[in-house]
Amino acid sequence: MALKITVIGTGYLGATHAAAMAELGFEVLGLDVVPEKVAALAAGRVPMYEPGLEELLGRHVAGIGGSSGRLRFTTSWDELEHFGGDVHFVCVNTPQKHGEYACDMAYVDAAFASLAPRVKGGALVVGKSTVPVGSAGRLAGLLAEHAPEGVDLAWNPEFLREGFAVRDTLHPDRIVVGVDGDRAEKLLREVYAAPIAEGSPFVVTDFPTAELVKTSANSFLATKISFINAMAEVCEAAGGDVVKLAEAIGHDERIGRKFLRAGIGFGGGCLPKDIRAFMARAGELGADQALTFLREVDSINMRRRGHMVELAREAVGGSFLGTRVAVLGATFKPDSDDVRDSPALNVAGQIHLQGGQVTVYDPKGMDNARLLFPTLRYADSALEAVRGADVVLHLTEWREFRELDPAALGRVASHRVVLDGRNALDGAEWREAGWTYRAMGRPRA
């Protein structure tokens, strides 16, 4: 008999995980405390942009014609208790605390407190949220005190990349499980039997190590991004080309080519808050000296945004007053509508505050951008954003922007000046169309 699975928290992580579990053949109940979110998911609609997720929901949400009916959503803890799940995945958010580096565990703690008395004996609770190391041990104690006898805990960190979340869940590059016993490992091997059979590595460890894997991975990636951005600063000072530099060092197998594109840095809901929470937790453990380098990683990353503002100010003659600036990109990365801690919107906002008339266009992030920065101007296309602009800033590397016709844009811009904040445009093509093209960390042409 197939396992019955619940997913607590149906945001980006939870909605994807619930749909993927249904795709793997399990009966799934997703729970969230936000009625509007549950109503949308129950109708097969995704409250965020993630390629392939809506189609996956449509294949499994109960009540949709032709679906498997294996996936339902609810706001009721009583319904979850009646469902009698065998494995409960906790996928709620852990945002950064206001005014602090530490992460806010309030949502995780509330989810565990509500779940503990409602699970059946012998069930497995699995944490997927990104939490400070030591949290799993504490939460295991909560389950021991408030849940029925025989309820185990495991920690199974997520490694989803926005834009690739469905693939990363169904075909993960690794599955990490922190367990405190053979039964939890056995159940999770059953849950992930399909990807394991495909060859996904299944790494079994203890609670602290499992918790550290996600924050360590994100810290390493952030360090690599900030390293190449630091090299971009040196290249600009020395007249070097950071793109060629990255290509050359990327051939070294010990380094690799990925995450070596210099630009305005990383953002989003994970990397910035995770490295800060990691630093905060290391301090609590008395190991703060081990992670002091992450402060510089964070500083380099934030400095890149200010550098783009300086380049734009220089491009318009030293002052933004009375100038029109087109910003191509609002999301923190392509193939997403996520604008949390978006470098693109941060740059746009800084220029606006300094007197520039900023017009933004993004293929998927316009609605969320308007909510976050309602005072900016927004256009319905790249062409309209560029119309009358004194300078164009390319700040999110959408494929649509790489395929733009520089000649067509040049006919509507006031001045043909483009600043490539992602080193992703074809500079030769833009220059051939009469543009002054400048990219971060590259020589002026």
N, C-alpha and C positions, 0 to 999 in steps of 0.2 A: 504493500500500500504506500502511495507516494506521500512524502512529508507535506504537512501543512505549514505554511510560512506566513508570518506577519512582518510588516515593515512599519516602524513607528517613525514618523516624520516623512513627508512626501514632497520635500523640496527637490532641488536639482539631483542630489544623491539618491534620496529615497524613491522618488518617482521612477528614476532609471533602474534602480535595483529591483523594485517591485515588478516592473514590466519585464525585466530580464529573467527574474525567477519564474514568472509565468511562461515565458518563452522556453525555459528549460524543463517545463512540464509540471511544475508544482501549483497547487491551489494556494492563492495568495490573497491576503487581506492587508490593505494599506490603511494606516490611521494617521490623521492629522487633526489639529485643533482649530484649523482655519476652514470654516465651512465653504467659503468661495473656492478655495483650492481643491477641496474634496469634490465639490460639485463639477468643477471643470474636468478633473481627471476621470470622474465617473461617466462623463459624457465623451470621453476619449480625447479631450483637448489638453494640450500641454501649456501650463502657464509661463513657460520660458521657451526660448528657441534652442533646440538641440537636434541636429540632423538625425533623422531616423526614429526618434523617440515617439512621435505621434503615430507613425505607422505601426510601431511595436505595440503601443497601447490599443490601437484599433483592432489588432489581431486577437486581443485577449480580454478586454474589459467586458464584463457581464452586461447584457442588454443591448450590445451593439450587434447588428445583423452580421452573421458570418463569423463572429468571434468565437474563441474557444470557451469563453465564459469563466476562465480560471482566475480572473483578477477582479477584485472588488475594492471599494474604498469606503471609509466610514469616519465619523467623528466620535463614535461611541466606544468608550472603554468597555462597557457591558457587552457590546457586540463582539469585541475582540476576545473577551473572556469566554463567551459562548462558542466562538469559532474554534477554540481549543488548539491553538498552534503548537507545533512541535519545536519550531525554531523561530525566535523573535529577533529581528535585526533592528537595532536602534541607530537611526540615521539623521538625528536632529542636528541643528546648527551649533557651532561653538564660535561665536563672533569674538572680536577683540573687545575687552572691557573699555568703556569710555574713560579716556584720560590715563589709561595704563597700557602696558605691553601685554599683560597676562590675558589669557582667553577666558571667556565667560562660560562657566559650566552650568549655569542655571537651567538651561533647556535640557541638558543631558540628565542632570539630577532630578528634574521634574518628571522626565520620561521614565526613568528607572523607578521612582517612587510610585508612579501610577501603575506601572506594569507589574511590579513585584508581587502584589497580592492577587493578581489576576491570572498569572500563568499556572498551568497545571504541573503537578509533580513530574519530575523527569524531563521537563522542557529545557531547552538551551537558549540562553539570551546571548546575543552576539553584538558587541559594540562595533560600529563602523565609523563613528564620528572621530574627528581628529582631536585628541585630548592630551593634556599634559601627562608626562610619564608619572605613573603612580596612581592614576585615576582608576584603572581596572581593578587593582587590589582593593581600593576603597569601596568601589561599587560591588565587588564580590561580597564584601562584608554586609552591604545593604541587602543584597539578595538573600544571604544566609539568615539575616534577621527577619525579613518580611515576606519572603517567598516560601512556597511549600517545600517540603523536603525533596532533595534530589535535583534541584534546579541548578544547572551549571552556567558558568560564564565563559565566553571566549572573546578575544579581541581580534578583529579582522579588518585592518585599515584599508581604506579605499585609495585607489590611485587613478581616479578618473581625470581625463583631460577634456576640458570643455571643447565641444565640437567633435569629439570621438568617444563620448561616454558610453554609447550603446556597444560599440565594438570593444571598448576596454572592459566592460562588464561581462560580455559573452565570451570574449577571447582575450583574457588578461595575460599580460606578459609575466606576471607572477601572482600567486595567491599566498598571502602571509596570514597565519593564524597563531595567535597567542592563546595557549590552553593550559589548564591545570589538571589534566587527566585524559585518559585514552578515549573516554566516551565522547567528549566534545570533539576531539579530532575525528573520530569515526563519523559523527553526524555531519561535520563540515566536509569531509571527503564525499559523503553521499550528496550533499547540496551541490558541490562543485564537480561532480563526477564527469560531466560532459567536457568542460574545459581541461580537466586533468587528463582525460583520455586523448584530447587533442595535443597534449604535450606541455600545457602550462605548468611551470614548476610550482610545487606545493611545499611551502616553507613552514615548518612547525617550530614554534619557539615559546618562550615564556611571556607573561603579560608585559613586563617593562620593555623587552626588546621589540615586541610587536608595536607597542605605542611609539617607540623611538624610530621605527622604520620610516613612517610617513614624514615626520618632521625632519629627519636626517636627509631623506631624499630631496625634499623641498629646499632644505638649506644648501645642499650641494648644487642643485640646479640654479638657485638664486646666486650662489657664489660664482658659478661659471658665467652667468649672464653679466654680473657686475664686473667680473674680471675683464671680459672683452670690452665692456664699456669704459673701464679704466684705461685699457690699451687704446681705445678710440681717442681719449683725451691726450694721451702721449703722442699718438699719430698726428693729431691736429697741431700740436706744439712743434713736432719734428718734421712735418711735411710728409708723413708716411700715409699708407693706405690700409685702413683696418680691415677692409674686405679681403685684400690679398694676404694680409697677415693671418686672418682667421683661416683662410684656405690652406695656407702653408702649415700652420700648427695643427690644423684639423686632420692632416694626413697621418699624424702621429697616432698610432693605435691606442696609446695610453691616454690620449686627450679626446680624440674623436671630433666630428664636425658639428654635432648637434649643439644647439644653444650657444652658438658663437656668432650670432648676428648682432652687431652693435646697433644701438638705436636709443630710444628714449626710455628703455627699461621695462621692467615687469610690473604688473598690477594684478587686479582680480581679487577674488574673495579668499584665496588660499595662501599663495607665496608670501605676501607682505605680513599678514597676520600670523602665519605659522612660524616664520623665523623670529618674530618679535615674542610670541608666546614661548618659543623654545628658549630664548635668552632669559625670559622672566623665570621660567621653571628651573633652568640651570642655576640661577641666582638663589632660588629657594632651597635648592639641594646643596648649595655651597660649592658649586662647580662653575661659577660665573666666568672665571678666567678662561675656561675651555672654549667659550663661545664669544669672546670679545671681538673676534674677527667679523662676526655677523653684524655688528654695529657699523663697521665700515662698508660691508656689503649693502646694507640698508641705506647708508649715507650716499654711496655712489649712485645707487638706483634713483634716489630722490633728486640728486644733483642733475641727473640727465634731463629731467623735466625743465628745470630752470635754465639749463643750457639751450634747450630748444627755444624757449622764450627769448633768450638773448640773441640767438641767431635770427629769429623773426624780427626782433626790434631793429637789429642792424640792417636787415634786408629792406626795411621800410624807411630808413633814414634816421633812426635813433629815437623815434617816438611813435607810439601807436595812436596818438590823438588824431582823429580825422582819417584813419586808414581802415581799409576793409581787408579782413583776413578770412580766407577759406580754410576750413579744417576738414580733411577727409579722414573720417574715422571717429567713433565715439566709444566703441567697446574696447575692453582691455586687450582683446585678441580677436582674430577673425573666427567665423563660424560659431558665433555666440551673440546673444543680446545682452550680455552681462557688462554693466558699466561700473561695477564696484571697484573703487580705487583705480579707475582707468587713467593711465598716463595721458591719453589723448584728451579726455575731458578736463583733466587737471591743467594741461597746457592751455586749452581753450579758455578755461575760466580765468587763469592768470592774465592772459592777454586782454580779456574783456574788462577785468578790474583795472587794467592800466589804460583804458580808454579806447581800445580797438573795437571795431564793429565786427564781431565774429559770427560767421555762418557755418554751421556744421551739417555734414551729411554722413550717414552710415547706413549700410544696407539692411541691418536688422535691429540696431540699437536705438532708433530715434525715440520711441515712446519712453523707454527707461531714461534716456538722456534728458528728455524734457522734464521728467519728474525730478531729476537731480539738479539740473541747471535750467530752470524755466526762463531765465533772463537772456539766454543765448538765442540767436536766430537759428532757424533750422530750414533746410532746403529739401526738396523732394528728389533731387538727383545731384550727382557730382557736378554736372554742367551748370545747374542753377546755383550751387554753392560757390562755384568759381566765378560766376558772372560779376564783373566789376571789381574783382579782388586785386589788391596790390601785391599780395603774396599768398601762395598756396602751401599748406602744410599737410604732408602725407604722414598720418600718425597711427593708423591701424592697417596691417598688411592684408586687406581683403583682395581676393583675386580680381574682383571687379575693378579695383583701382590700378592693379598692374596692367589691365587690359584697356585702360582709357586711351583715347586718341589725343595725344598732346596738341596736335594741330587744331583740332576742334575746340579744345579748352582754351587755346591761345587766342582764338578769335573772339572770345567773350571776356577774357581777363583784362583788367586795366594794365597790369604789368606782368610780363611772363617771368615770374620768379617762383620756383618751387623748392621747398626744403623737404628732403626725404628723411623723415624721422625713423624709418625702419630699414633703410638700405635695401629696399625691395624693388624699386622702380628701375627701368632701363635708362640710365643717365644719358647714354649716347642718343637714344631715340628722342628724349626730351630736348636735348641741346640742338639736335637736327631740326626740331620744330621751332627753334628760336627762343627756347627757354634758358634762363640762367638756372642751372641745376646744382644744388649743393646737398651733400649727404654728410651725416655725422661721422667724423673720423676719417674723412677722405680729402685728398687735396682739392683745392679750388681749381676749376678749369678755366 
